[in-house]
Amino acid sequence: MGKEIDLLANYPKTKRNLEERVASKTEADRAIARQFGRDFFDGDRRYGYGGFKYFPRFWQPVIPTFQEYWNLGAGSSVLDVGCGKGFMLHDLSELISGITVKGIDISQYAIDNIIKDMTPHVQVANAIALPFPENSFDVVISINTIHNLEQEECGRALQEIQRVSRGSSFITVDAYRSEEEKERMYAWNLTAKTIMSVDEWVNFFKDVGYTGDYFWFIP
């Protein structure tokens, strides 16, 4: 079994107005967001990012953490499951010379609008059926993605991550530790279909055979 570890500790924290976001979210907004199209990435803020653009200040502080933790270097290979527009992959390539990166995303819009240098390295695919052979990557990363699946499919995605990695992986998922956090999470949530307590997630990892590392998103 992997361990709980915050490998995103150096990712800049953005100021969130929880009350405003909670009050503004409707089931109609969530239905649009879950299409993961233009509205989610570059449409109105109520549907998602409100404009998903590249800024080096987000992922570049995180890449050295990844590099040290997994001893990444020339010849290493990394897969990003739920790569969006490829910003993390771009920064991995920028900061670690000779690394091989690949990404998949369920969103055709995201892949069509991928950051330019990542175009050859990404494709549209579903996390429940990763289009790669077993043991293809030194590290598989999935940030705030697999919880967007129903629980059964979420388990299959974890097994796929397990299958294509050579033993190292890291995911983050929506979770909560208290009833207060649970209430806030369900009100805040826009796209996740599987939300559990941290203890339930850990038991779920054991049940489906996921042995990688993990951490939580708790608003």
C-alpha positions in Angstrom: 0.0 0.0 0.0 1.2 3.5 -0.8 1.2 6.4 1.5 -0.6 9.7 2.1 1.8 12.4 1.0 1.2 16.0 -0.1 3.4 16.2 -3.2 1.6 19.4 -4.2 2.6 21.3 -1.1 4.4 23.9 -3.3 1.4 24.4 -5.7 0.2 28.0 -5.1 -2.9 28.2 -3.0 -5.6 30.3 -4.6 -8.1 32.3 -2.6 -11.5 30.8 -2.7 -14.8 32.4 -1.8 -16.5 29.2 -0.5 -19.8 30.8 0.3 -20.1 32.5 -3.1 -19.3 29.3 -4.9 -21.6 27.1 -2.9 -24.5 29.5 -3.3 -24.0 29.7 -7.1 -23.7 26.1 -8.0 -26.8 24.3 -9.5 -27.3 20.8 -10.9 -27.6 22.4 -14.3 -24.2 24.0 -13.8 -22.8 20.6 -12.8 -24.3 18.9 -15.8 -22.6 21.4 -18.1 -19.3 21.1 -16.3 -19.3 17.3 -16.5 -19.2 17.6 -20.3 -15.6 18.8 -19.9 -15.9 21.0 -23.0 -15.3 24.7 -23.7 -17.7 25.8 -21.0 -15.7 23.8 -18.3 -12.3 25.1 -19.3 -12.9 28.5 -20.9 -16.5 29.4 -20.3 -18.3 31.2 -17.5 -16.7 30.7 -14.0 -19.9 28.9 -12.8 -19.1 26.0 -15.1 -15.4 25.5 -14.2 -12.1 27.3 -14.5 -13.5 30.4 -16.2 -10.4 30.5 -18.5 -7.8 27.7 -18.2 -4.5 29.3 -19.2 -0.8 28.5 -18.7 1.1 30.2 -15.9 4.5 28.9 -14.9 4.0 29.9 -11.3 1.6 26.9 -10.8 3.4 23.7 -11.8 7.0 24.8 -11.9 7.4 25.0 -8.1 6.0 21.4 -7.9 8.2 19.7 -10.5 11.3 19.7 -8.3 9.3 17.8 -5.6 8.3 15.2 -8.2 11.9 15.0 -9.5 13.4 14.4 -6.1 10.6 12.0 -4.8 10.8 9.7 -7.9 14.4 10.5 -8.9 13.3 11.6 -12.3 15.8 12.4 -15.0 16.7 11.8 -18.6 15.1 8.6 -19.7 12.3 8.6 -17.1 8.7 8.3 -18.3 5.6 9.9 -16.8 1.9 9.6 -17.7 -0.6 12.2 -16.7 -4.1 10.8 -16.4 -6.5 13.8 -16.9 -3.9 16.1 -18.4 -6.2 18.9 -19.3 -4.3 21.3 -21.6 -1.0 19.7 -20.7 0.5 22.4 -18.5 2.0 20.0 -16.0 3.5 17.9 -18.8 5.0 21.0 -20.4 6.7 22.0 -17.2 8.0 18.5 -16.6 9.6 18.7 -20.1 10.9 22.2 -19.5 12.6 21.4 -16.2 13.7 17.8 -16.6 15.8 17.4 -19.8 15.3 14.2 -21.6 12.2 13.0 -19.8 9.4 11.3 -21.7 5.9 12.5 -21.0 2.5 11.3 -22.1 -1.0 12.5 -21.3 -4.6 11.4 -21.7 -7.8 13.3 -21.1 -11.4 12.5 -21.7 -12.0 16.0 -23.1 -11.6 16.4 -26.8 -11.7 20.2 -26.2 -8.7 20.0 -23.9 -6.7 17.9 -26.3 -7.6 20.2 -29.2 -6.4 23.1 -27.2 -3.3 21.5 -25.7 -0.3 23.7 -25.0 1.5 23.6 -28.3 4.6 21.6 -27.6 2.6 18.8 -26.0 0.5 18.1 -29.1 2.5 15.0 -30.1 2.4 13.5 -26.6 -1.3 13.5 -25.7 -4.5 11.8 -26.8 -8.2 11.6 -26.0 -8.8 8.5 -23.8 -10.8 7.3 -20.7 -9.0 6.5 -17.5 -10.9 3.2 -17.2 -9.1 1.9 -20.4 -5.6 3.5 -20.7 -4.2 2.9 -24.2 -0.8 1.7 -23.0 0.7 -1.7 -22.3 1.5 -2.9 -18.8 4.4 -1.3 -17.0 4.7 1.5 -19.6 5.7 4.3 -17.3 8.0 4.9 -14.4 5.4 7.2 -12.8 1.6 7.7 -13.3 0.1 10.9 -11.9 -3.6 11.8 -11.8 -4.6 15.0 -10.1 -8.3 15.6 -9.3 -9.5 13.3 -12.1 -10.6 9.8 -11.2 -13.2 11.0 -8.7 -15.1 12.3 -11.7 -16.1 8.7 -12.4 -18.8 6.7 -10.8 -17.4 4.5 -8.0 -17.1 1.3 -10.0 -15.4 3.0 -12.9 -13.2 4.9 -10.4 -12.0 1.5 -9.2 -11.2 0.4 -12.7 -9.3 3.6 -13.3 -7.1 2.9 -10.2 -6.5 -0.6 -11.5 -5.5 0.8 -14.9 -3.1 3.3 -13.2 -1.7 0.3 -11.4 -1.4 -1.7 -14.6 0.5 0.8 -16.7 2.9 2.0 -14.0 6.1 0.3 -13.0 5.2 0.7 -9.3 5.1 4.5 -8.7 1.9 6.5 -8.9 0.3 9.5 -7.2 -3.4 10.6 -7.2 -5.4 13.3 -5.6 -9.2 13.0 -5.0 -12.0 14.9 -3.3 -12.4 13.8 0.3 -13.4 14.9 3.8 -12.4 14.1 7.4 -15.5 15.5 9.3 -19.2 16.1 8.8 -18.5 19.8 8.3 -16.0 19.1 5.6 -18.4 16.6 4.0 -21.2 19.2 3.8 -18.9 21.8 2.4 -17.4 19.3 -0.1 -20.8 18.3 -1.5 -21.9 21.9 -1.8 -18.6 22.9 -3.4 -18.4 20.0 -5.8 -18.8 20.6 -9.5 -17.7 17.5 -11.3 -16.9 14.7 -8.9 -19.2 11.6 -8.8 -17.2 9.7 -6.2 -16.6 11.5 -2.9 -15.7 9.6 0.3 -14.1 10.2 3.6 -10.3 9.7 3.8 -10.8 6.4 5.6 -13.3 5.2 3.0 -10.9 6.1 0.2 -8.0 4.2 1.9 -10.2 1.1 2.3 -11.3 1.5 -1.4 -7.7 1.6 -2.5 -7.1 -1.7 -0.7 -10.2 -3.3 -2.2 -9.3 -2.5 -5.8 -5.6 -3.2 -5.4 -4.2 0.3 -5.7 -0.8 0.5 -4.1 0.3 4.0 -5.1 0.5 7.2 -3.2 -2.3 9.6 -2.6 -3.5 12.8 -1.2 -6.8 14.7 -0.8 -8.5 17.8 -2.1 -10.6 19.3 0.7 -11.9 22.8 0.1 
